[in-house]
Amino acid sequence: QSSKWALWTQGTQLRGANIYQALVYPELDGLEFKGSGPVGPPYIQEDFHALAQLGANYVNISHPGLFTEDPPYEPDAGVVENLDRLLAMIEQADLFAVISFRTGPGRSEFWNFLGEDRVSDPIGGWFHPNLFNHNVWTDPNAQTAWADMWRYTADRYQGSRVVVGLDLMVEPNANDVFFETYEPEEFYPEHAETSYDWNVLYPTIVTAIRTVDADIPILVQPLGYGAVAWLPFLQPVSDANVVYTIHQYEPHDYTHQDPPLTQTYPATMDLDDDGQPDPFNRDALDDILSPVDPFVLDHGATIASNEYGPRRYEPGAARFMADQMDLFEQRGINHALWNWDPSWEHWAIEVDEFNFRHGPDINNRADVATSDLIGVIIENWSLNVLRPSGVTFINADN
């Protein structure tokens, strides 16, 4: 017997991957790329069985929120049904799950496509400005509805034995949306305690969840897309069951490197934008994570990383991933890499930069038997011991 909270606090026990889904826009996506349903790309039961067979025990569901993005803010039946279906398949595969909302009242998926908010031909990669909705940072009604959405979600899945956490917002980014400010030292002196300050909004969501579920672990990322450099500026709440999470893609110039692939790991690269090369190795990755350590000591905080990793074809990706995973393990951090793509072929042949199953060849669009990166991931996932079927959860107050 255990509490769900114990999964986050007793060393690294959850190791797995994200799945990604978004609302389908037929006028942009067609009826094949992300499927013909309200949410895509589609996942099937075998996708989750395959993940579990490789040793993962944890899925971070990066998913549209259950409430509509525009007033009247209310449950979207198609999105709710999709999440119900995902959780049923995840339970069948004997995996733990965290529900993470990308969208919701006053926030559309196009927060992830900033800079592409001009009218142009969709085939050219640009989107109509009307698709961009950032009102959650300015509209009190949207903020209230975001809390209502999480109260509804927590109540709906309170009885689930596989849901072990609720992540309040994927990559909060008011700093970029409104101010194009990327350093917390520049953002907070001017915008602290305003509607753009996540420290103001997220505690109200925590309170809303606690009205229906006193125990479920709640996951909170800092502003700045969850980057570790913004973690020291996240103000913890008094709630004892909150996990503070980071997305670790630094250095971005390596993890998201486009061809020509000139940067490898380990090597040297300019890590601090001073124009001079720096050692780019395990010690550098440890230094990137260093803000985690005083945050834990100062606040008694629990940390997780529910997004991280390089594109599959980056030179040295396997070594990079091995060091990154080991540094998480040393700190007792649960982690979910990006990304576990579905077998849906229309998606798989177009969006596979982070699909490690396709191997290191940038031109390959099919699963490979093995690779150095696959080996590193499987070796780490082999450390998993717990599965939902082997744990009986009790409430913390029992």
C-alpha positions in Angstrom: 0.0 0.0 0.0 1.2 3.5 -0.8 0.0 7.0 -1.5 0.3 8.5 -5.0 2.5 11.2 -3.4 5.1 8.5 -2.5 5.7 7.9 -6.1 7.2 11.4 -6.4 9.1 11.6 -3.1 10.9 8.3 -2.6 13.6 8.5 -5.3 13.1 8.1 -9.1 10.3 5.7 -9.6 8.5 7.0 -12.7 10.4 6.8 -16.0 8.6 7.2 -19.3 7.6 9.5 -22.1 5.2 12.1 -23.3 2.4 11.6 -25.7 1.2 14.7 -27.6 -2.2 15.5 -28.9 -3.9 18.7 -30.1 -7.3 19.7 -31.4 -7.8 18.9 -35.1 -8.3 21.8 -37.4 -9.5 20.2 -40.7 -8.9 23.3 -42.7 -5.2 23.2 -41.6 -4.6 19.5 -40.9 -6.8 17.8 -43.4 -8.5 14.5 -42.4 -5.4 12.3 -42.4 -2.4 14.1 -40.8 -3.9 14.1 -37.3 -6.9 11.8 -38.0 -10.5 12.7 -38.4 -11.5 12.9 -34.8 -11.7 16.1 -32.6 -8.2 15.4 -31.2 -5.1 13.9 -32.8 -2.9 12.3 -33.8 -4.7 9.1 -32.9 -3.2 6.5 -30.5 -4.2 2.9 -30.3 -3.8 0.3 -27.6 -0.7 -1.2 -29.2 1.1 2.2 -28.9 0.9 1.9 -25.2 1.7 -1.8 -25.0 4.8 -1.1 -27.0 5.8 1.7 -24.6 5.4 -0.6 -21.6 7.2 -3.5 -23.3 10.3 -1.2 -23.6 10.2 -0.8 -19.8 8.5 2.6 -19.4 6.0 2.8 -16.5 4.8 6.4 -16.9 3.0 8.5 -19.6 2.8 12.3 -19.4 -0.4 13.1 -21.4 0.2 16.4 -23.1 -3.4 17.1 -24.1 -5.9 19.8 -24.8 -7.8 21.0 -21.8 -11.3 19.6 -21.2 -13.0 23.1 -21.4 -13.5 25.1 -24.5 -11.0 27.9 -25.3 -13.7 30.5 -25.9 -16.8 31.5 -23.8 -18.9 30.1 -22.6 -16.2 28.0 -21.0 -17.6 24.5 -20.7 -16.6 20.9 -21.2 -15.9 19.9 -24.7 -17.5 16.4 -25.1 -15.2 15.3 -27.8 -12.1 16.2 -25.9 -13.4 14.6 -22.7 -14.2 11.4 -24.5 -10.7 11.3 -26.1 -9.0 11.7 -22.7 -11.2 8.9 -21.2 -10.2 6.7 -24.1 -6.5 7.4 -23.6 -6.6 6.7 -19.9 -8.4 3.4 -20.5 -5.7 2.3 -22.9 -3.0 3.5 -20.5 -4.6 1.5 -17.7 -4.8 -1.6 -20.0 -1.0 -1.3 -20.6 -0.4 -1.0 -16.9 1.2 2.4 -17.0 0.9 5.4 -14.6 -0.3 8.7 -16.1 -0.1 12.4 -15.5 -2.7 14.7 -17.1 -1.1 17.8 -18.5 -3.2 20.5 -20.2 -1.8 22.4 -23.1 -4.9 24.5 -23.8 -8.1 25.6 -22.0 -10.1 28.7 -21.4 -8.3 31.6 -23.0 -5.4 29.6 -24.4 -5.2 27.9 -27.8 -2.6 25.4 -29.0 -1.1 28.2 -31.1 0.8 29.4 -28.0 3.4 27.0 -29.4 3.6 28.8 -32.8 4.5 32.3 -31.8 5.9 34.3 -34.7 3.5 32.6 -37.2 0.5 34.8 -36.4 0.1 36.5 -39.7 -2.4 35.9 -42.5 -0.8 33.7 -45.2 -1.3 30.4 -47.1 -1.5 27.6 -44.4 0.6 25.5 -46.7 3.4 28.0 -46.2 3.4 27.3 -42.4 1.6 30.5 -41.2 -1.6 30.7 -39.3 -4.5 33.2 -39.1 -4.2 35.5 -36.2 -7.6 34.5 -35.0 -6.2 31.1 -34.0 -3.9 32.7 -31.4 -5.7 33.0 -28.1 -3.7 34.2 -25.0 -6.6 35.6 -23.0 -5.9 33.4 -20.0 -3.2 36.0 -19.1 -5.5 39.0 -19.3 -9.1 37.9 -18.7 -10.2 37.2 -15.1 -13.1 35.1 -16.5 -10.7 32.9 -18.4 -8.5 32.5 -15.3 -11.5 31.5 -13.2 -12.6 29.1 -15.9 -9.1 27.5 -16.0 -9.5 26.7 -12.3 -13.0 25.4 -12.9 -11.7 23.2 -15.6 -9.2 21.6 -13.3 -11.8 21.2 -10.5 -14.0 19.3 -13.1 -11.0 17.2 -14.2 -9.9 16.3 -10.7 -13.4 15.3 -9.8 -13.8 13.2 -13.0 -10.6 11.2 -12.5 -10.4 11.0 -8.7 -11.1 7.3 -8.7 -8.5 6.4 -11.4 -5.8 4.1 -10.1 -3.4 5.2 -13.0 -3.7 9.0 -12.7 -1.0 10.0 -10.3 -0.7 13.7 -11.1 -2.3 16.7 -12.6 0.0 19.2 -14.5 -1.7 22.6 -14.4 -0.4 24.2 -17.6 2.1 23.0 -20.2 4.9 25.6 -20.5 3.4 28.8 -19.1 4.7 31.6 -21.4 3.2 35.0 -20.7 6.7 36.4 -20.6 7.1 35.6 -24.3 3.5 36.0 -25.5 3.2 39.6 -24.4 6.7 40.9 -23.7 9.2 38.8 -25.6 11.2 38.7 -22.4 13.3 35.5 -21.9 15.2 36.3 -18.7 13.3 36.0 -15.4 15.5 38.8 -13.9 14.0 41.1 -16.5 10.4 39.9 -16.3 9.7 39.8 -12.6 10.7 43.3 -11.4 8.1 44.8 -13.8 5.4 42.1 -14.0 5.3 40.4 -10.6 1.9 40.2 -9.0 0.1 41.1 -12.2 -2.2 38.8 -14.2 0.8 37.7 -16.3 2.5 36.3 -13.2 2.0 32.6 -13.0 2.7 32.8 -9.2 -0.6 34.7 -8.9 -2.7 32.4 -11.1 -1.6 28.9 -10.2 -2.4 28.9 -6.5 -6.0 29.5 -7.3 -6.0 26.4 -9.5 -4.5 24.4 -6.7 -7.2 25.6 -4.3 -9.9 24.6 -6.8 -8.5 21.1 -7.2 -8.4 20.6 -3.4 -12.1 21.2 -3.1 -12.7 17.9 -4.7 -9.4 15.9 -4.2 -7.3 16.5 -1.1 -4.5 14.1 -2.1 -3.8 14.0 -5.8 -0.2 15.2 -6.6 -0.3 18.5 -8.5 2.5 19.4 -10.9 3.5 23.0 -11.5 6.0 24.4 -14.1 7.5 27.8 -13.9 7.1 30.5 -16.5 9.6 30.7 -19.3 8.2 27.5 -20.9 9.2 25.6 -17.7 12.9 26.2 -18.2 15.1 25.4 -15.2 16.4 28.9 -15.1 12.9 30.2 -14.2 12.5 27.7 -11.4 14.0 29.9 -8.6 11.3 32.5 -9.4 8.5 30.1 -8.9 6.9 30.7 -5.5 5.9 27.4 -3.8 2.5 27.1 -2.1 1.8 25.7 1.3 0.1 22.6 -0.2 2.2 19.5 0.7 1.4 17.5 -2.4 2.8 19.8 -5.1 5.6 18.7 -7.5 7.6 21.4 -9.2 8.5 20.5 -12.7 11.0 21.5 -15.3 11.4 21.1 -19.1 15.0 20.5 -19.8 16.0 21.2 -23.4 19.1 23.2 -22.7 21.2 24.0 -24.6 18.5 24.5 -27.1 21.0 25.1 -29.9 22.0 21.5 -29.5 18.8 19.6 -28.6 16.9 21.3 -31.4 19.8 21.6 -33.9 18.8 21.7 -37.6 21.1 20.5 -40.4 23.9 20.9 -41.0 24.6 19.1 -37.7 27.8 20.7 -36.7 27.5 20.5 -32.9 28.1 17.2 -31.1 28.2 16.0 -27.5 30.5 16.0 -25.7 32.5 18.8 -27.3 32.6 22.6 -26.9 30.0 25.3 -27.8 29.1 28.7 -26.6 26.8 28.0 -23.7 26.6 31.5 -22.2 26.3 33.7 -25.4 29.7 35.4 -24.8 31.0 34.4 -28.2 33.6 32.0 -26.6 33.4 28.2 -26.6 32.7 26.4 -23.4 33.1 22.8 -22.4 29.8 21.0 -23.4 29.8 17.8 -21.3 28.3 16.1 -18.3 29.5 18.9 -16.0 27.8 21.5 -18.2 24.5 19.6 -18.0 24.9 19.3 -14.2 25.5 23.1 -14.1 22.3 23.7 -16.1 20.4 21.7 -13.5 22.1 23.4 -10.6 19.2 25.8 -9.8 17.2 22.7 -8.8 19.4 22.0 -5.8 18.9 25.2 -3.7 15.2 25.2 -4.6 14.9 21.8 -3.1 16.9 22.8 0.0 15.2 26.1 0.5 11.6 24.9 0.1 11.8 21.1 0.8 10.4 20.8 -2.7 9.9 17.7 -4.9 11.1 18.1 -8.5 10.2 16.2 -11.7 11.2 16.7 -15.4 8.3 15.8 -17.6 9.8 17.0 -20.8 13.4 16.7 -22.0 15.7 15.3 -24.6 17.4 16.0 -28.0 16.2 15.3 -31.5 17.0 11.7 -32.4 19.6 12.6 -35.0 21.8 15.0 -33.0 25.4 13.8 -33.0 26.1 12.3 -29.6 22.4 12.1 -28.6 22.9 8.8 -26.9 25.7 10.0 -24.7 23.8 13.2 -24.0 20.7 11.3 -23.0 22.7 8.9 -20.8 24.2 11.8 -18.9 20.9 13.7 -18.6 19.0 10.7 -17.3 21.8 9.9 -14.8 21.7 13.4 -13.5 18.0 13.1 -12.9 18.5 9.8 -11.2 21.1 11.3 -8.9 18.6 13.9 -7.7 15.7 11.4 -7.4 13.8 13.1 -10.2 11.0 11.3 -12.0 11.2 12.0 -15.7 9.3 11.6 -19.0 11.2 12.2 -22.3 9.8 13.9 -25.4 8.2 12.1 -27.2 6.4 8.8 -27.7 4.8 9.3 -31.1 1.9 7.1 -32.2 2.0 4.5 -35.0 -0.4 6.6 -37.1 1.5 6.6 -40.4 0.4 10.0 -41.6 1.9 11.6 -38.5 4.9 9.3 -38.2 6.3 10.1 -41.7 6.1 13.9 -41.1 6.7 14.6 -37.4 9.5 12.4 -36.1 12.3 14.7 -34.9 12.0 13.3 -31.4 10.9 9.8 -32.3 13.9 7.8 -31.1 12.5 4.6 -32.6 13.4 6.0 -36.0 17.1 5.9 -35.3 19.8 8.5 -36.0 19.3 8.8 -39.8 17.5 12.1 -40.3 16.0 10.7 -43.5 14.6 7.5 -42.1 10.9 7.5 -41.3 10.4 4.0 -39.9 11.3 2.1 -36.7 14.8 0.6 -36.5 15.8 -2.6 -34.7 18.2 -0.8 -32.4 20.4 2.2 -32.0 22.7 3.7 -29.3 20.0 6.1 -28.2 17.4 3.3 -28.0 19.8 1.3 -25.9 20.4 4.1 -23.5 16.6 4.7 -23.0 15.8 1.0 -22.6 18.6 0.6 -20.1 17.3 3.5 -18.0 13.7 2.3 -18.2 14.8 -1.2 -17.0 15.2 0.4 -13.6 11.4 0.7 -13.2 9.9 -1.6 -10.6 6.4 -0.3 -9.9 3.3 -0.7 -12.1 -0.3 0.3 -11.2 -1.4 -3.3 -11.0 1.2 -3.8 -8.2 0.2 -0.9 -6.0 -2.8 -0.3 -3.9 -3.2 3.4 -3.2 -4.6 4.7 0.0 -5.5 8.3 0.8 -2.8 10.3 2.7 -5.3 11.0 5.5 -6.2 7.4 6.1 
